[in-house]
Amino acid sequence: MRKLSTGIKPLDELTGGLPTGVSNLVYGSPGTGKTTISLTLVAEALKSARDKDVVIVVKTEEWDPDRLKTICLKRGIREDALSRIKMYQASGLFEQHKAIIETIPREVDKNDWAPVLIIVDSLVPHYHAQLLNTPTQHLASTARILQGKLSLEVNTLVGMATGYESLLLITSWRRSEAARSFQEKSRREMVESIDKKSFSIDPEAGFGAREFDVIGGQHLVYMSKSILRMVSTSLGEEVKAVILEKSLSKPSMTCCLVRITETGIEPYKDINPAPVAEMIKKKILKE
């Protein structure tokens, strides 16, 4: 397993580089910089692209093409290199599933592409929308079915990333306060059902499992070998913290500070990664 530089110095210091051939998960609340990290990684991947190298992007959320172009050009990428970006827009869960399971593997094989970077931004909007429109009495069974589809998508992407030794980045959302309250209610109901010998299913997080505030189910957590959470800070709207919550080789619950600019994600001053507890004590983290 290789590790690749993200081109973002504090993030590289935090993670030691992101591993290839596995799922790297980035999640957070709206406006915390998940898409900007994706755009920055696209630009960095294009810097060293050659021959049949391509960047594959599955979009369920809008990307500003002008911003992507600006980030690439300001990072020294020639405009003709942008043709290496292969975009797949998914306006529903069916389209997302078909693109990841069928269309992308077929076109990679047909065109003899070599994916160096695979991004899904984000994996969960259509999944989340369907859950919100599901009656409560059917929520557990629907969540189980939909999470099965997401799991198959993640497995397919990991298989491709392994075969091509690609960097795979998946973004997701942080659970809302309402969702976390619902989860706690579900856990209490599960305990009661066990006591009564009538079993029920927790639709989002496995009973007794370590909890991450990420939407998408526990399989997404288990399959991701590095998990990064983006959070807002008290240092200004453009300054974000990246928390390393899971890693194969680095201490978890440490974080670094970055700045969102027109050129993508940039370092914020010359501050080394620090434990989350220290950032909380300094009242830097907002969440």
Protein Blocks (a to p, Z undefined) as FASTA:
>chain_A
ZZddehiaklmmmnnpaaehiacdddddehilpmmmmmmmmmmmmmmgghjbccddddfb
dcdfklmmmmmmmnopafklmmmpccdddfbfklmmmmmmmmmmmmmmmnopacfbdcdd
dfklmmmmmmmmpcfklmmmmmmmmmmmmmmmmmmmmmmmmmnopacddddddddfklmm
mmmmmmmmmmmmmmnopacddfkbcghiacdfbehijklmmmpmbdcdddddfkbjklcc
dddfbdfkbcehiacdddddfkbpadehjbddddfklmmmnomafZZ
